[in-house]
Amino acid sequence: MESERAMTISEMLNIGLMQGFAGLSLFAVLLLMGLGLAIIFGQMGVINMAHGEFMAIGAYTVYMAATFTEHHAPGAMAAYFPVAIVLAFLVAFFFGWLMEWALIRHLYSRPLDTLLATWGVSLALQQCFRSFIGPKEVSPTLPDWLMGSWAPMEGLDIPINGMFVLGLTLVVTAGVLLALNKSRWGLRVRATVSNRTMANATGIDTKKTDRLTFAIGCGIAGVAGAAFTTIGSTGPTSGSLYIVDAFLVVTFGGAASLLGTVVSAFGIAQTQSITEFFMSGSMAKVLTLSLIVLILMVRPQGLFASKVRR
């Protein structure tokens, strides 16, 4: 009897650990999406409703890289994925740069107009995905080293692709924080956010800084799409499924705080993952959203409010 009880407790512990790791996988995708959005929305004040489509651009880039490698260089399948991640960043970066130059730079003083304009871009990109790639969801062929699982103890299997996504997220997050706090680009961004007029007066090209910042935020969304391909398939509307959660992450954490984005993504992902163990997925989302709304009613500036000099 005691052995059966001990086995039951052990199984429950393993299930709880696996559910917690599932929350970490969701945390990784939300954090990568939230990081790009925190730079664009939090640092620049642009409401980019097409941010999810840049995630889809990154995912489709990985898919096309996998297809090309599989047909023309099958011997390189084991090494293509890291290169595809870099390509996903560069392609999303390019389209972000182009979008800022063609559209966003004319709307910086009209945030609600950026919402409508980028929503139109979002719909246009979804139609482009349907027309040029196809309406069906696709998945790239992953290298063998991303398949399988790691079993640190009996009854506990942790997917290797989930560990890879988590590691990639930590590397990207550390890189963004380091760049914002230690690089010349980060200094220009912080100066522009703090006081745009004074930054112009000191010789900082704020327009160039805005364009580069927007493109980097889109590029990070592309990396999120590349990571997403390891845990799910990609379709024309895949990115739009995460845009609301990404905005929740940024708003809940504090619009101009990257640390708040990290904490918020972790809290939302773990809350949703744990509640899904006890109830349906839709009810878990409702409960998570209700908790966020209640906390924002008490603290509308978010968990970590940045002090900005006006």
Secondary structure, 3 states (H helix, E strand, C coil): CHHHHHHHHHHHHHHHHHHHHHHHHHHHHHHHHHHHHHHHHHHHCCCCCCHHHHHHHHHHHHHHHHHHHHHHCHHHCCCHHHHHHHHHHHHHHHHHHHHHHHCHHHCCCCHHHHHHHHHHHHHHHHHHHHHHCCCCCECCCCCHHHCCEEEEECCEEEEHHHHHHHHHHHHHHHHHHHHHHHCHHHHHHHHHHHCHHHHHHCCCCHHHHHHHHHHHHHHHHHHHHHHHCCCCCECCCCCHHHHHHHHHHHHHHCCCCHHHHHHHHHHHHHHHHHHHHHCCHHHHHHHHHHHHHHHHHHCCCCCCCCCCCC
